[in-house]
Each structure stands twice: as C-alpha cells, then as structure tokens.
Amino acid sequence: MVYVFTITSLIINSLIILFAPIKLNRREIYLTWIFVTLVVLWSDIFLGDILDLYDLMDPGPQPYDLFIQTTLPATFGILYVNFMPNNKKKFIYYLLFWVIISVTYEILSSYCGYVVYKGWKLWWSAIYYIFACLATRWHFYFCKNKKN
C-alpha cells in the first residue's frame, strides 16, 4: 500500500505541475526543488534517524525511500511556491491552508505505512510545517532578489 500511495501522490503532483498554470521559471523550479529536498533530507536524517522519532517505511535507509524523498516533497514545494500570494494578509490564509494540507497528508502517510511514529507527536508536525513553509517563502524571495 505504501508504494501505491507514494507513487500515486507523485503522479498526481506531477500532473498538476504539468497542466496547471506555472508562474515559475526553470531556475525558480530548480532552486525550489533543491531547497525543499535538502530541508526534507536534513530534517528526516536528524529527526528520524538521529533522534529516532519516526521511520519512513522500514528502519534505516532504503533506495525507494531516497527516490521518494528527492521527488515527492519537491513537487509539493513547487506547487506551494507557484501559487503563493505576495500579499501578506492573503499569505496567512495560504500558510494555514498548506499546514492543514501537510498535516492531513502526513496522517494519510501514516495510515498507508509510509510514516511510522516512534515518539513523534502529530502536533509537532504542524509547527514544523509552519517553519518549513516560512523558510521556503523566504528562500524563494531571497533567490528572486536581484541584489543577492
């Protein structure tokens, strides 16, 4: 079930990216992909492996998990950045929307066996997603700024 869930998620996100109106240029997509992937890998190595708060599928590194870790979260990140409003008031609602989507997706991931909790609390994820979304927003605007 975990393979069907993760591959289906990747296909759906990829189709949305392929057919939705994408405002991002190739450089912005590339930088978002790299940033999100690095944040996800760093977070999962630290929280999942070093602190041993959860596993992704089975304990220990796995080739399939590496594939999913370097593709699926980045597709969510590209969708997040692509539709992100500039207006700060609208962004608050947008941020809340994405945190709810992320926590809901994590619950589904746990149900399907992708995330296996070993001490991690779901409400910690909500806090993590707030900071991850804010960091991604900062990174995107930092990269867009021509003065940097």
Secondary structure, DSSP 8 states (H G I E B T S, - for coil): -HHHHHHHHHHHHHHHHHHS-----HHHHHHHHHHHHHHHHHHIIIIIIIS--EEESSSS--HHHHHHHTTHHHHHHHHHHHT--SSHHHHHHHHHHHHHHHHHHHHHHHHTTSEEESS--HHHHHHHHHHHHHHHHHHHHHHH-TT-
